[in-house]
Amino acid sequence: MKLIIVESPTKAGTIKKFLGKEYNVMSSYGHIRDLPKSELGVDPEKDFKVKYVVPMKAKKNVTALKKEVDKSDIIFLATDPDREGEAISWHLIEALKLEGRPYKRITFHEITKEAIDSSLKHPSALDLNLVNAQQARRVLDRIVGYKLSPFLWKKVAKKLSAGRVQSIAVRLIVDREREIQKFIPEEYWSIAAELKQSDENFVAELVKYKGKSIGKLEIKSKEDAGKIKAGLEKTKYTVTSIENKDLLRHPLPPFTTSTMQQEASKKLGYPSKFTMSTAQGLYEKGAITYHRTDSLNLSEQSLASAKAFIESSYGSEYLETRRFKTKGRAQEAHEAIRPTNVEMTPDKFTGDEKQKKLYKLIWTRFVACQMKDAIFASTKAVIDTENEYTLQASGLHLKFDGFLKVYPMKSTEKNIPNLKEGDNPDLIKIIDEQHFTQPPARYNEASLIKEMEENEIGRPATYAAIISTIQERNYTNKNEDKRFVPTDIGFAVTDLLMEHFPNIVDIKFTAKMEKDLDQIARGKRDWIDILRGFYDPFAENLAKKYDEVKKAEVPDEVSERTCPKCGKNLVVKMGRFGKFLACPGYPDCKHIESVEKSPAQKTGITCPKCGQAEITQKRTKKGKIFYGCPNWPDCDFALWDKPINEKCPKCGAIMVEKGKKKKCSDPKCK
């Protein structure tokens, strides 16, 4: 009997379909060994000797695997083709005592019969460089978490947690929030002329005066705009040049882990954690290639399949075979994320609706990247006036849809009349509009992932966990627009780390650490040396800061609220979930209560359940916004989405805003 061990029971089930009865496929159910939860589990004094234990939940499965190992002639370790997968295989070798037994490592990037058969014919040895890179990452994260968290408990608030890469993500959010707080809007005006030629109206924008370009922020006041408007209202307009040319729009590359998470967030509204779990399901079903990758490589077989499909489905005029090069660092010899079978079109895919939407996104992105550019016909008309103003009118028209046939993207077509040089269009009106510069936008999941990737923070496979962790730890939450806003505790922890442990929240330092881990994975650096280089100065600084740093507690700001138990004025304190109000009579009086970040905002909508009060905006203990009846607990009406003053035409329930769409608040109503 031949035994194949994978991480997931779903993956095991898919592989079993491709193999004969001589194979037994079992699952390790993820990691079967890890660092102990109750202690550091790493000894820096003994070259970072790591203590691994088999968690209680894994012991029964380890026993079952050992029994099957004893019955097997050969064992194939078929965990995922990346550092974590290599480490899981190494832990299996150690826990199942496979040394001295016949075992092989096999890898594949898609779960298809061809890929499985090929991997069994070409097994390999375990890559200890990848194992050591994963161990180094795990040890670094454990040291920061277990050494720095108690410091935060003592100096900020109890039960806080520090994370090596998570702290950088929180810093990005905090820095952006401070940019927004400091931002001063700047007034500016835009001016355009609505003109008419051959009974067709069009708009031309002011771009120059006396041959000099007018910058976006150059017209700064209503008075300045008024002078220009007056001049444009009393002049003659002449078309002085026409430029016609084709503009090409190129298809985007196939998905990597990062771009898949970003696009699923923007187009489907999927949180990154949900995207990754859904992609995991698609991979284990054999529908897509491995979903943890930063490579843009596509196999020759997949290119040939795409070519045949596009020619038969859309015609050879839509085909353009493309190969993409990965910029920067790509981990191991991965492929981009693509369907394993391009003939499995989204309408043929069988799975739940969430999986189907993500599969369609992956499928269309892959097919589109092998299609021709979209071609737009562009027209630019330059219109001069007698008083030396220059305006420009632009037209854009789709000539050939190319890849847009399968992967629609935003493109605004704009029609203008068939102008020619010497035409004198008539003025209809001058359009002068006031604007104000806007602060930088807060990060949403897509833009935060993009920022981390551009700064080489973490790895694509870790982004979902990072984003989930910083919310669970209450360092940040999402506002109504699903954008990240730092909490009080997020500000406090970031400020403390920036002042006293700058390397932990330094973007360049963290990016360098990622490159060091890459060097370990390639066998070019020793993982113990990397750990030593980080740990020694970190430990020395930590010991010093325990003595130097005073508790970063919010001063006892006295509030207007009084303690309902003893009547004293409550004071502001800092806790794990941010600011709260406490009685200064502690420990004799232990009353505490939450601080509303802002007064309850009314919505102007009467509660449909009790009909007696106006629905208000509230926050949970962790700061998440919801909408509920102020008569709680007598009335328990509540909504996560913002209600609007409209009723569902089907059932009469309150309508709510969900992103940019409206929907019924009753989950039973579709």
N, C-alpha and C positions, 0 to 999 in steps of 0.2 A: 504494500500500500504506500502511496505517495501522499504526503501531507503538505498542503499549502496554507500558510497563515497570513491573513490580512487583518486590517484594523476593524472593519465594519461588517456586521452581519448582512447588511444589504449588498455590499460589495461581494461578500462570500457567495450569496445567493445568485448574483449575476454571473460570477465566474463559473459556478457549478454547471450552468447551462451549456458551457462550451467544452466541458471536459468529460472524459469517460469514467467508468465505474472504478478504475484503479486509482482515482484521485479523491482525496477527502479534503474539503475546504473548510477551515475554521476561522473564527474571528477572535482577535485579542481584546475586542471592545476598547480600542484606544490604547493608552499607556498602561502597562502592567507594573511599572515601577516609577517612583517619583521621590522627590525630597520629602522628608517628614514634615508634617504641618506644625508639630509642637516645638521644633527647634530649628536652628539655622541649617544644620545638615551639611555644612561645609567647614573644613578646618584650614584656615589660611596659613597656619603655622606648619602644616604638613603638606605643602605644595597643593593646597586646595583639594585635599582628599574629600571626595563626595560620599555621603552616606545615602544610599538608596534603599527604599522600603517598598514592599508590595502592599498597596492600600487594601483595607479590609474588603472593599467591594470587588477587588480583583482576585482575591485568593481562591475563591471557588473555581473561577475560570482558569486560573493558572494550574490548579490541580487537574482539571479536565484536559488541558493542553498537554500536560506531562504524560498522562495516560496514553494519549494518541501518539505522542512522540515515541514512546516505548514500542508501539505497534508498527511504526512506519519504517520503511527502508531508506527513505530520503525525505528531508524537510526543505521546502521552499519558502523563504521569507519574502512575501510579496507586499510589503507595506509601501506607502506612497513614495514617489520618486523625488524626495527633497530631503533637507537636513533633518526635519522632524521625523519623517518616515525612516530615514537611515538610523536615527537614534532609537526609534521604537524596535527596529530589527535587532539592534545591539542589545537592548534591554531584554528582548526575547531570548537571545543567545545566552545571556547571563542568568536569567531567571529559570529557564528551562534546561540549563546546563547542557547546551548543545555542543560545546567544544569537545572534540574527539568523536563526534557523531557525523554522519554524512548530511551536511546542510549546504544550501546555496542561496544566494541573494538574487532575486529577479525583480526587474522594474519594467513598467509600461506606462505610457501616457494616456492611454485610452483603454476602456474595458470592452474589447471586441475579441472575437475568436482569433483573428489574425494576430493581434497584438499579444494575446496570451500565449498562443502557440509559439510565436517568435521568441518571447522571453524565456520560455521553458527550454528552447533549443540553444539559447545563448545566455546562460546564467553567469553571474559574476561574483566577485568577492565583496565583502562589506567594505565600504569606504570610510575608514576611521577618521579621515580629515573632516568629513561632513559631520560625523558623530561628535568630534571634538568642538567643532564650531557651534553645534547645538548645545553641547554641555556648557561651553563658555557663556553663551547667551543666558542660559538658565541660571548659571551661578551668578553672573553679574546682576541679573534681575533679583535673585534671592538676596544677595548682599545688600543691595540698595533698599529693598523692601523690608528686610528684617533688621537692618541696622539703623535706617533713617526713620522708620515709622515710630519707634519708641521715642525718638527725639521730638517728633511732632506732637506725640501725646503729651510730653512734658512741657513743651514750649508753646503749643497752640491750643489743642483740644484733644480729649481722649478719643481713641478708636479711629484716628486718622491713618491713612495708608499712603506710602510714597511709592512711586513707580518710576523706573529709569526712563522709559520712553513716554509713559503717560504724562509725566511732569512737563515734558516738552510740549505735548499737545495742549495742556492746560495753559502753559505760558503763551502759546500762539493766540489762544482765545482771549486771555487777559490783556496781552499787548494790543490786540485789535480793539477791545472794548475801551482801552485808555485812549487810543487814537480817536475813537468816536466821541469820547467825552471831551477831548481837547479841541475837536473840530469846530472851526468858525465858518459858517456858510458865507459864500461870496456871491454877490449879485452880478448877473450878466444878462445881456439881451441878445436875442437872435432876430434877424430881419429877413423877410422873404417877400417876393412880389407874386401875387396871383395874376397871371397874364392870360390872354386869349388870342388864339391864332386859328383861323379857319373853323370858327364856331366850337373850338375845343379849348377848355380851360386847362392850365397846368401851373405848377409852382416852380419858381426859380429862386435859389437862395443867394443872398449877398455874400460874395467871397473876397472882393478886392476894392480898394479905392486908390485911384491914381497909380495903378499897377502894383500896389503893395497889398499883400494878403492881410485880411482881417482875422486875427486870432479869435478863438472861441470865447475868451474872456475879455476881449478888447473893448466891447461896448458895455460900459459898466453902470450906466444909469438911465433912467427914463428920459432925462433931458438930452443925453447923447443920442439915444434912440430916436427921440422926437425930431432932432435936427436932420438926421439921416432920412427919416420917414418923409419929412417935408420936402427934401431934395428929390426923393424918388417919386413923389407924387406929381412933380412938375417937370418931367423930362420925357424924352423920346427914347424908346427901346429898340435896339437893332441886333439881330442875330449876326455875330461876326465870325463864328466858326462852328463846325459840326464835326465831331469825332465818333466814328462807328468802329467798334471792334468786338471780338469775341472774348468773353471771360470764362476761364475754366475753373470748375470746382472739383477738387479731388476727393475721392472716397477716403474715409479714415482707415487706419490700420485695423487688423483684427484685435479682439480684446486681450488685454492682460488682466491680471487680478484687479489692479488699481482702476483701470479705465472701465472695466465691467461694473465695479462698485459705484463709480461716479455716474455712469450712464443709467444704471438701474435706479439710483437715487433721483436723478433728474427726470427720467421718462416714466418710471413706474412708481416712484415714491417709496421704494424699498429701503429700509435702513440697511447699513452695510452688513450687520450681523445676520439679518434675514437673507440678504443676497447670498452670503457665503454658505449658509445652511441649505438654501435652495439649490445652489450650484453643486454642493456636495451630493445632494440627492440625484441631480442630473448626471453627475459623473459616475456615481455608483450604479445607476441604471444602465450605463453604457451609452448615454445620449450625447455627452460632450467629452472632450479631452480634459486632462487634469486642470483643475481650476485655480491652482496656486502657482502662478507663473508670472515672470516679468519679461518673458521673451516674446518677440514678434515673429519667430520662425514658423514657417509652414512646411509640412512635409511635401515631397514631390508627388506622393500619392494623392494628398488632399488637393493640390493644385490641379492635377489631372482630372480629378472627380468634379471639381468646381467648373473647370473648362467645359467638360461634357454636359454638365447640367445647364450652364448658362446658354450654351449654343442651342441646346434642344428646347429650352424654355423661353428664351428671349431673342435668340438670333445671334449670329456671329458678330453683328455690328455692336453688340453690347459687351463683348468680351475683351478684357485686357489683363493678361497674366501679370501679376505683381509679386515681387518679393520685398519684404520689409526688413530693415536693419534696426536692431535694438540700440537705442542710445544709452550710454552710461553702462551700468553694471547689470547683467542678467544672470540669475542664479542657475547654475548647471545647464545641461543641454535640454531645455524644455521646448515645448511648442507653445504657440499662442492658444487661447481658448477658442475652440471651434466645434461644430457638430462632428460626430464621428462618421455620420453618413449624411451627406448633403441631400440625398434623395428623400430623407425623412424631413419633409417640409413641415412648417408649423401646423398646418391643418391636418397632417397625418400623425402628429405627436400625441401620444396618450400619456396623460398625467393630470395632476390637479391644475387648477387655473393659475395659481401662482407660479408653478413650474413652467406651465405653457407660455406665460408671458416672458419669463426670463429666457427660455429656450428660443422663442421667436426673436428676441433681441440679439442673442448670440448668433443664431442662424443668419439673420438678415445682415448683420455686421460682416460676417465671414463672406457671404455671397457678394455683398456690395464691394468689398475690397478687391475683388477680382473682375470688376466691371469698369467700363469706360468712364471718363470724366463727364460730368454734366456740363453743357455748354449754354451760356447765357449771351444773348446779344445785348451789348451795352451801347447806349447813345449818350454823349455829353454835348450839350449845346451851350456855347458861351454867348452871353447877351450883354452888350455894353450900352451905356447911357451917354447922353450928351454932356452930362456933368461928371463924367469919369468914374462912375460906379460900374463894377463888373459883377454880373450874376451868373449863376450856372444852374441849368436844368438837367436832370439825369433821368434816363429811361432804362429799364432792365426787362428783358423778355426771355423766357426759357425757350431755347431752340432744340435742345436734345437732352432728354432727362437722364440718360446714362444710369449711374448707380442709384440715382434718386428713385428709380422705378421700384426698388426693393427696400431702400433705406431712406425714407423721407426726412428732410432736414429743413429748418426754417429758411426760407428765401422769399423776400418780398419783391414781387414783380411790380414794375411802375411804368405806366404808359405816358408818353408825351406825344404831342402832335408831330406830324411829318414835317419838321422844320427844315429850312434851307437858308443858306447865307443870304443876307440882305432883307430877310423878313423883318417886319416891324410889328410885333405883337402889341395888342392894346392892354393897357393896365386896367385890371378890375379893382384890386385893392392892395394895400401894403399890409403885411402881417408882421406886427412887432410883438414879440413875446418875452415876458420876464422869466428868468430862471435863477436858480440858486445852486451852487455847487453842492454835491452830496457827500457825506462822510463815507469812508470805506464800508462796504457791507460786512455784516457779521458772517462768520463762517457757517455754512450748512455742512452736511456730511460730505457732499461731493467736493466742495471747495477746500475743506479741511484735509481730506485725503490727497487732493492735488498738491496742496501746500507741503504736506509731509513728504510726498514722493519727490517733489522738486528739490527739497532740502535734504533728501536721502535720510529721512528719519524713519527708523523701523524698517520692516519689510512689508510688501503688499499683503501677505497672508496675516500680518498682525494688526492691520488697520481696524478691522471690525472689533477685535478684542479691546484695542486702545479706546475707541469711541464708546464702547459699551461700559468700560471700566470707569472712565472719567465722569460718566453720568451716575453710575451706581454709587460712586464714592461722594456724590454731591459736590463735586468741584465745578460742575457746570450743569445747566439744564437748557431745554429748548423753549424758545418763545412761541408765539402763535404762528410765526412764519417758519417754524422748524429750524431756526438758527440758534447757534450756541451763545448763551449768555453766562458769564462766570458768576458763581455765587460768592457770598462774602467769604466763605471758607476757601474758595478757589483763589480769591485775591490774596488772602492772608498767607496761605501756604506758598503761593508763587513768590510773593514778596520776600518771605523768609528764605526760601531756597536761593533766589537771585542774589540776596545780600551775603549769605553765609556758605552756600554750596553752589557757586556759579556754574561749575562744570556740569552739574546734574541737569541744569536747565539751559545749557549753552548749545545752540543748534549746531555749530561747527564741531564742537567736541563730540556730540552724540553721533553726527555723521561720520566723523573719523573712527569712532568705535565700530560703526557698521562696516566700514572699509577694513578694519582690523579683523572682524569676524569673517569677512570675505577672504582675506588672506589666509586665515586658518583653514577655511574650507578648501582652498587650493593647495594646501600643504606648504605655504610659504612663510607662515609664522607659527610659533609654538603657543598653544592656548594658555599654558601656565604663565608664560612670560607676559602675555596680554593681561591676564587677571592680576598678576603682581603689579604691573605698571599702573593699574587702576586702583587697586585696593590700598596699597601702602599710603599714598598721600590722602586718600579718602578717609581711612581710619584715623590717621594723625589729626586731620582737620576736625573730624567728628568729635574726638576726645577733647580737643581744645574748645569747640563750640558749646559743649555741655556746660563748661564753666563760664564762658563769655556771654552767652545769649540769655537775656531775661525772657520770662514768659511773655509771648506776644499776645497779651490779652487786651481786649477792648477796654478802655478806661470806663470806670463806673459812671456811665452817662445816665443821669436820672431822668426817668420818663414821667409823663403826666398821669399814667395809670397807677392805680393803687392796688395793693395786695388785697384780695377779697377775704383773706383769712385774718390778717393782723392790721391792715390799714396803712402800712408803710408804702412810700412811693417805690415802685419797681425800678430796677436798674438793668442796663443792657449788658449781657454777657456773651461770650463766644463759645459755641459748642460745635459738635461734629457736623451739624446741619446748618451752621451759620449762627447768626445772632438770635438770641432769645431773651425774654424778660424773666428776671428772678427776684425773689424777695431778698432784700439786704439782711433780713433777720436770720438767715441760714447759720447754724443748723437747727435753731429752734423752730423756724418756719421754713418749710421746703417747697413752697409754692413756686411753680414756674409756668410760663405760658408763651405762646409763639408771638413773634413780631411780624405783622403784615408788612411786606416790603412797600406797599402803597395802599391807600384807602381802597376799600372794596369798590370796584367800578360797576356802576349799574348799566344794564343793557337796554333799558327802555321796553323790555318784553315781560309781560306778566306770566308768572309761573302757571303752566297749563295744568298742573296737578292739583294745587290748592286754590289757585285763582285769587290769592290774597296779597302776594308780594311780587316785587320786581326781581327777576333773575340777576344775579351779580357775578362778577368775575372773582374767583378765589384762587388760593394756592394750597397744594398739599404740603405736608411737613417738609418734603424734599424740594419744594419750590415749583412743582409742576402746576401749570394753570388749568383750571377747570371752571365750569359755570354751574351754579346751583341756586336753590331757593334759600333765602336768608332765614326762613322759618324752620330750618333743621334744628332738632331732630323730628319735630312734628311733621315736617314735609321733607321727604328724601329725594326730591327731583334733582338730578344732576346730569351734566353733559361734559364730555371731553372737548368737543368741537364748539366753536363760537356760534351761538344761535343768531339768526337774523329774523327780522320782523315779517316773515312770510310763512304761509302754511302749505304743507304738501298737498298738491291737487288730487292726490290719490287717496290719502288716508286722513288728512287734516292735521297731522302732527307738525310740530315746529320744524322748519328747515334750518340747516346749519351750513357753515362754510367748511369745506374740506379741501385745503390747498386753495386752488383758484376755482374750484367747482362748488356747486350747491348740491346738497343731498338731504334726504329725509332723516330726521333724528331717530326715527323708529327703526331698529335693525331688522325687524320683520318685514318692513316695507321696502321694496326694491325699485 
